[in-house]
Amino acid sequence: MKLKLENGKIMVRQARHEAMEDIKKDYEGREDDIKRLEKDVQRLVDETGETIDAIGKQKEAELLQI
């Protein structure tokens, strides 16, 4: 189960990397927009990581009850 959780986090980080590249390419020369969008992407990545951790803890608790 921990491997699946880590794989999920890896996929999220890969999506973040791709999003950051797209932002830099699409908003070239507009540093304020780039910084704002990068912060938004990072916030979403952080929230998703927290959600993955919460789901993992919930599943672990469910398995321990059985």
PyMOL Python script that loads the backbone (N, CA, C, O; Angstrom):
from pymol import cmd

cmd.read_pdbstr("""\
ATOM      1  N   MET A   1       0.822  -1.186   0.000  1.00  0.00           N
ATOM      2  CA  MET A   1       0.000   0.000   0.000  1.00  0.00           C
ATOM      3  C   MET A   1       0.874   1.261   0.000  1.00  0.00           C
ATOM      4  O   MET A   1       0.580   2.222  -0.712  1.00  0.00           O
ATOM      5  N   LYS A   2       1.938   1.256   0.791  1.00  0.00           N
ATOM      6  CA  LYS A   2       2.808   2.432   0.846  1.00  0.00           C
ATOM      7  C   LYS A   2       3.447   2.712  -0.511  1.00  0.00           C
ATOM      8  O   LYS A   2       3.686   3.865  -0.868  1.00  0.00           O
ATOM      9  N   LEU A   3       3.717   1.662  -1.252  1.00  0.00           N
ATOM     10  CA  LEU A   3       4.286   1.836  -2.587  1.00  0.00           C
ATOM     11  C   LEU A   3       3.302   2.545  -3.509  1.00  0.00           C
ATOM     12  O   LEU A   3       3.690   3.407  -4.298  1.00  0.00           O
ATOM     13  N   LYS A   4       2.034   2.180  -3.408  1.00  0.00           N
ATOM     14  CA  LYS A   4       1.009   2.834  -4.229  1.00  0.00           C
ATOM     15  C   LYS A   4       0.876   4.305  -3.859  1.00  0.00           C
ATOM     16  O   LYS A   4       0.722   5.159  -4.732  1.00  0.00           O
ATOM     17  N   LEU A   5       0.937   4.599  -2.563  1.00  0.00           N
ATOM     18  CA  LEU A   5       0.858   5.991  -2.132  1.00  0.00           C
ATOM     19  C   LEU A   5       2.037   6.788  -2.668  1.00  0.00           C
ATOM     20  O   LEU A   5       1.870   7.900  -3.168  1.00  0.00           O
ATOM     21  N   GLU A   6       3.220   6.218  -2.562  1.00  0.00           N
ATOM     22  CA  GLU A   6       4.412   6.911  -3.061  1.00  0.00           C
ATOM     23  C   GLU A   6       4.348   7.086  -4.578  1.00  0.00           C
ATOM     24  O   GLU A   6       4.752   8.128  -5.095  1.00  0.00           O
ATOM     25  N   ASN A   7       3.850   6.087  -5.289  1.00  0.00           N
ATOM     26  CA  ASN A   7       3.694   6.210  -6.741  1.00  0.00           C
ATOM     27  C   ASN A   7       2.720   7.333  -7.090  1.00  0.00           C
ATOM     28  O   ASN A   7       2.920   8.056  -8.067  1.00  0.00           O
ATOM     29  N   GLY A   8       1.671   7.474  -6.291  1.00  0.00           N
ATOM     30  CA  GLY A   8       0.725   8.573  -6.505  1.00  0.00           C
ATOM     31  C   GLY A   8       1.400   9.919  -6.329  1.00  0.00           C
ATOM     32  O   GLY A   8       1.179  10.837  -7.119  1.00  0.00           O
ATOM     33  N   LYS A   9       2.220  10.040  -5.298  1.00  0.00           N
ATOM     34  CA  LYS A   9       2.937  11.294  -5.063  1.00  0.00           C
ATOM     35  C   LYS A   9       3.926  11.585  -6.189  1.00  0.00           C
ATOM     36  O   LYS A   9       4.099  12.734  -6.593  1.00  0.00           O
ATOM     37  N   ILE A  10       4.569  10.539  -6.688  1.00  0.00           N
ATOM     38  CA  ILE A  10       5.511  10.713  -7.799  1.00  0.00           C
ATOM     39  C   ILE A  10       4.775  11.229  -9.031  1.00  0.00           C
ATOM     40  O   ILE A  10       5.262  12.123  -9.724  1.00  0.00           O
ATOM     41  N   MET A  11       3.610  10.667  -9.298  1.00  0.00           N
ATOM     42  CA  MET A  11       2.825  11.113 -10.456  1.00  0.00           C
ATOM     43  C   MET A  11       2.422  12.577 -10.313  1.00  0.00           C
ATOM     44  O   MET A  11       2.427  13.323 -11.292  1.00  0.00           O
ATOM     45  N   VAL A  12       2.073  12.989  -9.095  1.00  0.00           N
ATOM     46  CA  VAL A  12       1.703  14.385  -8.851  1.00  0.00           C
ATOM     47  C   VAL A  12       2.909  15.286  -9.081  1.00  0.00           C
ATOM     48  O   VAL A  12       2.779  16.352  -9.684  1.00  0.00           O
ATOM     49  N   ARG A  13       4.084  14.868  -8.607  1.00  0.00           N
ATOM     50  CA  ARG A  13       5.294  15.678  -8.821  1.00  0.00           C
ATOM     51  C   ARG A  13       5.641  15.776 -10.301  1.00  0.00           C
ATOM     52  O   ARG A  13       6.101  16.823 -10.758  1.00  0.00           O
ATOM     53  N   GLN A  14       5.429  14.709 -11.052  1.00  0.00           N
ATOM     54  CA  GLN A  14       5.684  14.751 -12.495  1.00  0.00           C
ATOM     55  C   GLN A  14       4.728  15.725 -13.178  1.00  0.00           C
ATOM     56  O   GLN A  14       5.124  16.471 -14.073  1.00  0.00           O
ATOM     57  N   ALA A  15       3.470  15.711 -12.750  1.00  0.00           N
ATOM     58  CA  ALA A  15       2.491  16.642 -13.312  1.00  0.00           C
ATOM     59  C   ALA A  15       2.877  18.083 -12.970  1.00  0.00           C
ATOM     60  O   ALA A  15       2.717  18.984 -13.793  1.00  0.00           O
ATOM     61  N   ARG A  16       3.389  18.298 -11.743  1.00  0.00           N
ATOM     62  CA  ARG A  16       3.845  19.636 -11.354  1.00  0.00           C
ATOM     63  C   ARG A  16       4.991  20.089 -12.255  1.00  0.00           C
ATOM     64  O   ARG A  16       5.012  21.229 -12.720  1.00  0.00           O
ATOM     65  N   HIS A  17       5.935  19.194 -12.494  1.00  0.00           N
ATOM     66  CA  HIS A  17       7.083  19.531 -13.344  1.00  0.00           C
ATOM     67  C   HIS A  17       6.618  19.933 -14.744  1.00  0.00           C
ATOM     68  O   HIS A  17       7.090  20.926 -15.295  1.00  0.00           O
ATOM     69  N   GLU A  18       5.706  19.171 -15.308  1.00  0.00           N
ATOM     70  CA  GLU A  18       5.185  19.473 -16.643  1.00  0.00           C
ATOM     71  C   GLU A  18       4.426  20.794 -16.643  1.00  0.00           C
ATOM     72  O   GLU A  18       4.546  21.581 -17.582  1.00  0.00           O
ATOM     73  N   ALA A  19       3.642  21.040 -15.592  1.00  0.00           N
ATOM     74  CA  ALA A  19       2.887  22.290 -15.503  1.00  0.00           C
ATOM     75  C   ALA A  19       3.836  23.487 -15.411  1.00  0.00           C
ATOM     76  O   ALA A  19       3.608  24.514 -16.050  1.00  0.00           O
ATOM     77  N   MET A  20       4.891  23.352 -14.620  1.00  0.00           N
ATOM     78  CA  MET A  20       5.854  24.445 -14.484  1.00  0.00           C
ATOM     79  C   MET A  20       6.529  24.752 -15.822  1.00  0.00           C
ATOM     80  O   MET A  20       6.735  25.918 -16.159  1.00  0.00           O
ATOM     81  N   GLU A  21       6.870  23.719 -16.581  1.00  0.00           N
ATOM     82  CA  GLU A  21       7.467  23.932 -17.900  1.00  0.00           C
ATOM     83  C   GLU A  21       6.496  24.641 -18.826  1.00  0.00           C
ATOM     84  O   GLU A  21       6.878  25.561 -19.549  1.00  0.00           O
ATOM     85  N   ASP A  22       5.233  24.212 -18.806  1.00  0.00           N
ATOM     86  CA  ASP A  22       4.218  24.836 -19.658  1.00  0.00           C
ATOM     87  C   ASP A  22       4.009  26.302 -19.283  1.00  0.00           C
ATOM     88  O   ASP A  22       3.869  27.159 -20.156  1.00  0.00           O
ATOM     89  N   ILE A  23       3.989  26.582 -17.993  1.00  0.00           N
ATOM     90  CA  ILE A  23       3.800  27.963 -17.534  1.00  0.00           C
ATOM     91  C   ILE A  23       4.938  28.836 -18.038  1.00  0.00           C
ATOM     92  O   ILE A  23       4.711  29.924 -18.567  1.00  0.00           O
ATOM     93  N   LYS A  24       6.167  28.351 -17.869  1.00  0.00           N
ATOM     94  CA  LYS A  24       7.321  29.151 -18.308  1.00  0.00           C
ATOM     95  C   LYS A  24       7.306  29.380 -19.809  1.00  0.00           C
ATOM     96  O   LYS A  24       7.696  30.446 -20.285  1.00  0.00           O
ATOM     97  N   LYS A  25       6.854  28.376 -20.555  1.00  0.00           N
ATOM     98  CA  LYS A  25       6.805  28.503 -22.015  1.00  0.00           C
ATOM     99  C   LYS A  25       5.669  29.441 -22.447  1.00  0.00           C
ATOM    100  O   LYS A  25       5.859  30.290 -23.317  1.00  0.00           O
ATOM    101  N   ASP A  26       4.507  29.284 -21.844  1.00  0.00           N
ATOM    102  CA  ASP A  26       3.333  30.050 -22.255  1.00  0.00           C
ATOM    103  C   ASP A  26       3.354  31.499 -21.774  1.00  0.00           C
ATOM    104  O   ASP A  26       2.759  32.367 -22.413  1.00  0.00           O
ATOM    105  N   TYR A  27       4.029  31.773 -20.660  1.00  0.00           N
ATOM    106  CA  TYR A  27       4.038  33.111 -20.076  1.00  0.00           C
ATOM    107  C   TYR A  27       5.430  33.727 -20.096  1.00  0.00           C
ATOM    108  O   TYR A  27       5.778  34.515 -19.216  1.00  0.00           O
ATOM    109  N   GLU A  28       6.215  33.373 -21.089  1.00  0.00           N
ATOM    110  CA  GLU A  28       7.588  33.864 -21.207  1.00  0.00           C
ATOM    111  C   GLU A  28       7.620  35.389 -21.142  1.00  0.00           C
ATOM    112  O   GLU A  28       6.909  36.069 -21.882  1.00  0.00           O
ATOM    113  N   GLY A  29       8.455  35.912 -20.247  1.00  0.00           N
ATOM    114  CA  GLY A  29       8.608  37.354 -20.119  1.00  0.00           C
ATOM    115  C   GLY A  29       7.622  38.000 -19.167  1.00  0.00           C
ATOM    116  O   GLY A  29       7.736  39.195 -18.894  1.00  0.00           O
ATOM    117  N   ARG A  30       6.670  37.262 -18.660  1.00  0.00           N
ATOM    118  CA  ARG A  30       5.667  37.813 -17.734  1.00  0.00           C
ATOM    119  C   ARG A  30       5.892  37.198 -16.355  1.00  0.00           C
ATOM    120  O   ARG A  30       5.149  36.325 -15.906  1.00  0.00           O
ATOM    121  N   GLU A  31       6.948  37.688 -15.702  1.00  0.00           N
ATOM    122  CA  GLU A  31       7.425  37.090 -14.455  1.00  0.00           C
ATOM    123  C   GLU A  31       6.378  37.073 -13.345  1.00  0.00           C
ATOM    124  O   GLU A  31       6.303  36.107 -12.587  1.00  0.00           O
ATOM    125  N   ASP A  32       5.570  38.127 -13.240  1.00  0.00           N
ATOM    126  CA  ASP A  32       4.549  38.168 -12.186  1.00  0.00           C
ATOM    127  C   ASP A  32       3.531  37.042 -12.375  1.00  0.00           C
ATOM    128  O   ASP A  32       3.139  36.377 -11.417  1.00  0.00           O
ATOM    129  N   ASP A  33       3.114  36.843 -13.615  1.00  0.00           N
ATOM    130  CA  ASP A  33       2.163  35.765 -13.912  1.00  0.00           C
ATOM    131  C   ASP A  33       2.785  34.397 -13.640  1.00  0.00           C
ATOM    132  O   ASP A  33       2.137  33.504 -13.094  1.00  0.00           O
ATOM    133  N   ILE A  34       4.043  34.250 -14.027  1.00  0.00           N
ATOM    134  CA  ILE A  34       4.729  32.973 -13.814  1.00  0.00           C
ATOM    135  C   ILE A  34       4.802  32.656 -12.326  1.00  0.00           C
ATOM    136  O   ILE A  34       4.487  31.538 -11.918  1.00  0.00           O
ATOM    137  N   LYS A  35       5.209  33.613 -11.519  1.00  0.00           N
ATOM    138  CA  LYS A  35       5.332  33.390 -10.070  1.00  0.00           C
ATOM    139  C   LYS A  35       3.975  33.042  -9.460  1.00  0.00           C
ATOM    140  O   LYS A  35       3.876  32.126  -8.643  1.00  0.00           O
ATOM    141  N   ARG A  36       2.929  33.774  -9.858  1.00  0.00           N
ATOM    142  CA  ARG A  36       1.602  33.523  -9.314  1.00  0.00           C
ATOM    143  C   ARG A  36       1.106  32.126  -9.685  1.00  0.00           C
ATOM    144  O   ARG A  36       0.588  31.401  -8.836  1.00  0.00           O
ATOM    145  N   LEU A  37       1.265  31.754 -10.943  1.00  0.00           N
ATOM    146  CA  LEU A  37       0.807  30.444 -11.398  1.00  0.00           C
ATOM    147  C   LEU A  37       1.620  29.313 -10.767  1.00  0.00           C
ATOM    148  O   LEU A  37       1.070  28.267 -10.423  1.00  0.00           O
ATOM    149  N   GLU A  38       2.924  29.522 -10.617  1.00  0.00           N
ATOM    150  CA  GLU A  38       3.755  28.502  -9.960  1.00  0.00           C
ATOM    151  C   GLU A  38       3.325  28.297  -8.514  1.00  0.00           C
ATOM    152  O   GLU A  38       3.295  27.166  -8.029  1.00  0.00           O
ATOM    153  N   LYS A  39       2.993  29.385  -7.823  1.00  0.00           N
ATOM    154  CA  LYS A  39       2.497  29.263  -6.449  1.00  0.00           C
ATOM    155  C   LYS A  39       1.177  28.501  -6.417  1.00  0.00           C
ATOM    156  O   LYS A  39       0.957  27.667  -5.539  1.00  0.00           O
ATOM    157  N   ASP A  40       0.293  28.791  -7.383  1.00  0.00           N
ATOM    158  CA  ASP A  40      -0.993  28.090  -7.451  1.00  0.00           C
ATOM    159  C   ASP A  40      -0.796  26.592  -7.689  1.00  0.00           C
ATOM    160  O   ASP A  40      -1.451  25.761  -7.060  1.00  0.00           O
ATOM    161  N   VAL A  41       0.112  26.262  -8.601  1.00  0.00           N
ATOM    162  CA  VAL A  41       0.389  24.853  -8.891  1.00  0.00           C
ATOM    163  C   VAL A  41       0.961  24.174  -7.653  1.00  0.00           C
ATOM    164  O   VAL A  41       0.549  23.065  -7.312  1.00  0.00           O
ATOM    165  N   GLN A  42       1.901  24.820  -6.978  1.00  0.00           N
ATOM    166  CA  GLN A  42       2.510  24.226  -5.790  1.00  0.00           C
ATOM    167  C   GLN A  42       1.476  24.030  -4.686  1.00  0.00           C
ATOM    168  O   GLN A  42       1.511  23.025  -3.975  1.00  0.00           O
ATOM    169  N   ARG A  43       0.559  24.981  -4.538  1.00  0.00           N
ATOM    170  CA  ARG A  43      -0.499  24.848  -3.529  1.00  0.00           C
ATOM    171  C   ARG A  43      -1.356  23.617  -3.820  1.00  0.00           C
ATOM    172  O   ARG A  43      -1.689  22.853  -2.914  1.00  0.00           O
ATOM    173  N   LEU A  44      -1.706  23.434  -5.090  1.00  0.00           N
ATOM    174  CA  LEU A  44      -2.495  22.262  -5.473  1.00  0.00           C
ATOM    175  C   LEU A  44      -1.727  20.962  -5.236  1.00  0.00           C
ATOM    176  O   LEU A  44      -2.301  19.967  -4.791  1.00  0.00           O
ATOM    177  N   VAL A  45      -0.446  20.977  -5.531  1.00  0.00           N
ATOM    178  CA  VAL A  45       0.396  19.792  -5.303  1.00  0.00           C
ATOM    179  C   VAL A  45       0.456  19.471  -3.811  1.00  0.00           C
ATOM    180  O   VAL A  45       0.354  18.310  -3.417  1.00  0.00           O
ATOM    181  N   ASP A  46       0.623  20.496  -2.992  1.00  0.00           N
ATOM    182  CA  ASP A  46       0.674  20.289  -1.536  1.00  0.00           C
ATOM    183  C   ASP A  46      -0.646  19.728  -1.018  1.00  0.00           C
ATOM    184  O   ASP A  46      -0.655  18.798  -0.211  1.00  0.00           O
ATOM    185  N   GLU A  47      -1.761  20.294  -1.482  1.00  0.00           N
ATOM    186  CA  GLU A  47      -3.078  19.813  -1.061  1.00  0.00           C
ATOM    187  C   GLU A  47      -3.301  18.364  -1.494  1.00  0.00           C
ATOM    188  O   GLU A  47      -3.851  17.560  -0.742  1.00  0.00           O
ATOM    189  N   THR A  48      -2.875  18.046  -2.694  1.00  0.00           N
ATOM    190  CA  THR A  48      -3.029  16.682  -3.200  1.00  0.00           C
ATOM    191  C   THR A  48      -2.180  15.711  -2.396  1.00  0.00           C
ATOM    192  O   THR A  48      -2.625  14.604  -2.094  1.00  0.00           O
ATOM    193  N   GLY A  49      -0.970  16.108  -2.046  1.00  0.00           N
ATOM    194  CA  GLY A  49      -0.106  15.268  -1.214  1.00  0.00           C
ATOM    195  C   GLY A  49      -0.733  15.004   0.146  1.00  0.00           C
ATOM    196  O   GLY A  49      -0.678  13.885   0.657  1.00  0.00           O
ATOM    197  N   GLU A  50      -1.327  16.033   0.728  1.00  0.00           N
ATOM    198  CA  GLU A  50      -2.006  15.866   2.015  1.00  0.00           C
ATOM    199  C   GLU A  50      -3.198  14.919   1.882  1.00  0.00           C
ATOM    200  O   GLU A  50      -3.455  14.106   2.770  1.00  0.00           O
ATOM    201  N   THR A  51      -3.914  15.027   0.779  1.00  0.00           N
ATOM    202  CA  THR A  51      -5.058  14.144   0.534  1.00  0.00           C
ATOM    203  C   THR A  51      -4.598  12.699   0.387  1.00  0.00           C
ATOM    204  O   THR A  51      -5.226  11.787   0.924  1.00  0.00           O
ATOM    205  N   ILE A  52      -3.515  12.494  -0.333  1.00  0.00           N
ATOM    206  CA  ILE A  52      -2.967  11.143  -0.504  1.00  0.00           C
ATOM    207  C   ILE A  52      -2.575  10.569   0.855  1.00  0.00           C
ATOM    208  O   ILE A  52      -2.866   9.410   1.149  1.00  0.00           O
ATOM    209  N   ASP A  53      -1.914  11.382   1.687  1.00  0.00           N
ATOM    210  CA  ASP A  53      -1.526  10.918   3.024  1.00  0.00           C
ATOM    211  C   ASP A  53      -2.750  10.567   3.867  1.00  0.00           C
ATOM    212  O   ASP A  53      -2.756   9.555   4.568  1.00  0.00           O
ATOM    213  N   ALA A  54      -3.782  11.399   3.798  1.00  0.00           N
ATOM    214  CA  ALA A  54      -4.994  11.157   4.580  1.00  0.00           C
ATOM    215  C   ALA A  54      -5.686   9.870   4.137  1.00  0.00           C
ATOM    216  O   ALA A  54      -6.155   9.096   4.972  1.00  0.00           O
ATOM    217  N   ILE A  55      -5.749   9.646   2.843  1.00  0.00           N
ATOM    218  CA  ILE A  55      -6.356   8.418   2.328  1.00  0.00           C
ATOM    219  C   ILE A  55      -5.556   7.207   2.789  1.00  0.00           C
ATOM    220  O   ILE A  55      -6.127   6.188   3.176  1.00  0.00           O
ATOM    221  N   GLY A  56      -4.230   7.323   2.746  1.00  0.00           N
ATOM    222  CA  GLY A  56      -3.372   6.232   3.192  1.00  0.00           C
ATOM    223  C   GLY A  56      -3.596   5.901   4.656  1.00  0.00           C
ATOM    224  O   GLY A  56      -3.679   4.729   5.023  1.00  0.00           O
ATOM    225  N   LYS A  57      -3.693   6.923   5.495  1.00  0.00           N
ATOM    226  CA  LYS A  57      -3.925   6.699   6.923  1.00  0.00           C
ATOM    227  C   LYS A  57      -5.302   6.069   7.164  1.00  0.00           C
ATOM    228  O   LYS A  57      -5.458   5.197   8.018  1.00  0.00           O
ATOM    229  N   GLN A  58      -6.286   6.524   6.402  1.00  0.00           N
ATOM    230  CA  GLN A  58      -7.640   5.974   6.530  1.00  0.00           C
ATOM    231  C   GLN A  58      -7.658   4.497   6.141  1.00  0.00           C
ATOM    232  O   GLN A  58      -8.246   3.676   6.844  1.00  0.00           O
ATOM    233  N   LYS A  59      -7.025   4.165   5.039  1.00  0.00           N
ATOM    234  CA  LYS A  59      -6.985   2.769   4.595  1.00  0.00           C
ATOM    235  C   LYS A  59      -6.225   1.893   5.582  1.00  0.00           C
ATOM    236  O   LYS A  59      -6.622   0.760   5.856  1.00  0.00           O
ATOM    237  N   GLU A  60      -5.127   2.429   6.114  1.00  0.00           N
ATOM    238  CA  GLU A  60      -4.350   1.673   7.089  1.00  0.00           C
ATOM    239  C   GLU A  60      -5.190   1.380   8.339  1.00  0.00           C
ATOM    240  O   GLU A  60      -5.150   0.275   8.878  1.00  0.00           O
ATOM    241  N   ALA A  61      -5.948   2.382   8.788  1.00  0.00           N
ATOM    242  CA  ALA A  61      -6.811   2.191   9.948  1.00  0.00           C
ATOM    243  C   ALA A  61      -7.891   1.152   9.651  1.00  0.00           C
ATOM    244  O   ALA A  61      -8.218   0.335  10.513  1.00  0.00           O
ATOM    245  N   GLU A  62      -8.449   1.178   8.435  1.00  0.00           N
ATOM    246  CA  GLU A  62      -9.458   0.200   8.047  1.00  0.00           C
ATOM    247  C   GLU A  62      -8.876  -1.225   8.066  1.00  0.00           C
ATOM    248  O   GLU A  62      -9.523  -2.166   8.526  1.00  0.00           O
ATOM    249  N   LEU A  63      -7.676  -1.357   7.570  1.00  0.00           N
ATOM    250  CA  LEU A  63      -7.053  -2.680   7.523  1.00  0.00           C
ATOM    251  C   LEU A  63      -6.725  -3.196   8.918  1.00  0.00           C
ATOM    252  O   LEU A  63      -6.785  -4.402   9.161  1.00  0.00           O
ATOM    253  N   LEU A  64      -6.385  -2.313   9.822  1.00  0.00           N
ATOM    254  CA  LEU A  64      -6.069  -2.722  11.186  1.00  0.00           C
ATOM    255  C   LEU A  64      -7.315  -3.145  11.968  1.00  0.00           C
ATOM    256  O   LEU A  64      -7.206  -3.880  12.950  1.00  0.00           O
ATOM    257  N   GLN A  65      -8.474  -2.695  11.550  1.00  0.00           N
ATOM    258  CA  GLN A  65      -9.722  -3.050  12.222  1.00  0.00           C
ATOM    259  C   GLN A  65     -10.157  -4.472  11.905  1.00  0.00           C
ATOM    260  O   GLN A  65     -10.858  -5.105  12.694  1.00  0.00           O
ATOM    261  N   ILE A  66      -9.751  -4.956  10.779  1.00  0.00           N
ATOM    262  CA  ILE A  66     -10.202  -6.286  10.341  1.00  0.00           C
ATOM    263  C   ILE A  66      -9.510  -7.391  11.082  1.00  0.00           C
ATOM    264  O   ILE A  66      -9.778  -8.566  10.830  1.00  0.00           O
TER     265      ILE A  66
END
""", "prot")
cmd.dss("prot")
cmd.show_as("cartoon", "prot")
cmd.util.cbc("prot")
cmd.orient("prot")
